[in-house]
């Protein structure tokens, strides 16, 4: 048995979700079919100042804007702070 991501996911499904071994084998097979040989990359969403400012112009709460963009409120505030520090002239 190969000790990789697909195998570990199938074993976890057996242990946590209580699925039977046949279902775990199908899960592992499907994972290999869909993602075999490919690196799975998790990308961070692009957050632009324009996306944030549009929500603020519509008087949306920051938490709602963050949910819609798919990031945390802290990320929004960091982006706003970065924009502010770049636009301030000495």
C-alpha positions in Angstrom: 0.0 0.0 0.0 1.3 3.5 -1.0 1.6 5.9 1.9 0.5 9.1 0.2 -2.3 11.7 0.4 -5.0 9.6 -1.2 -4.3 6.6 1.1 -4.2 8.9 4.1 -7.6 10.5 3.1 -9.2 7.1 2.7 -7.9 5.9 6.0 -9.1 9.0 7.7 -12.6 8.6 6.1 -12.7 5.1 7.6 -11.6 6.2 11.0 -13.6 9.4 11.3 -16.7 9.0 9.1 -16.9 5.3 9.6 -17.2 4.3 6.0 -16.6 0.7 5.0 -13.4 -0.4 3.3 -15.0 -0.8 -0.1 -16.1 2.9 0.0 -12.7 3.9 1.1 -11.1 2.1 -1.8 -13.5 3.9 -4.2 -12.6 7.2 -2.6 -8.9 6.5 -2.9 -9.3 5.5 -6.6 -11.4 8.6 -7.4 -8.7 10.8 -5.7 -6.0 9.2 -7.8 -8.1 9.5 -11.0 -8.8 13.2 -10.5 -5.5 14.3 -9.0 -3.0 11.5 -9.8 0.4 12.9 -10.5 -0.6 16.5 -10.0 0.4 18.7 -7.2 -2.6 20.1 -5.4 -2.0 23.8 -4.9 -4.1 25.9 -2.6 -4.1 29.4 -3.9 -4.8 32.5 -1.9 -7.5 34.7 -3.3 -6.5 38.0 -4.9 -7.7 40.9 -2.7 -7.6 44.3 -4.4 -8.3 47.6 -2.9 -11.0 48.1 -5.4 -12.9 45.0 -4.2 -12.8 46.3 -0.7 -13.7 49.9 -1.5 -16.6 48.8 -3.6 -18.1 47.0 -0.6 -17.4 50.0 1.7 -19.1 52.4 -0.8 -22.1 50.2 -0.6 -22.0 50.5 3.3 -21.5 46.8 3.7 -20.0 45.6 7.0 -16.3 44.6 6.8 -17.2 41.1 8.0 -19.6 40.7 5.0 -17.1 42.0 2.5 -14.5 39.6 3.9 -16.9 36.7 3.5 -17.8 37.6 0.0 -14.1 37.9 -1.0 -13.2 34.8 0.9 -10.6 36.2 3.3 -10.5 37.2 6.9 -11.3 40.6 8.2 -7.6 41.0 9.3 -6.6 40.5 5.7 -8.9 43.3 4.6 -7.6 45.6 7.2 -4.0 44.8 6.3 -4.8 45.5 2.6 -6.4 48.8 3.6 -3.4 49.7 5.8 -1.0 48.9 2.9 -2.9 51.1 0.6 -3.0 53.9 3.1 0.8 53.7 3.8 1.5 53.7 0.0 -0.7 56.7 -0.7 0.7 58.9 2.1 3.4 61.2 0.9 6.2 62.5 3.3 
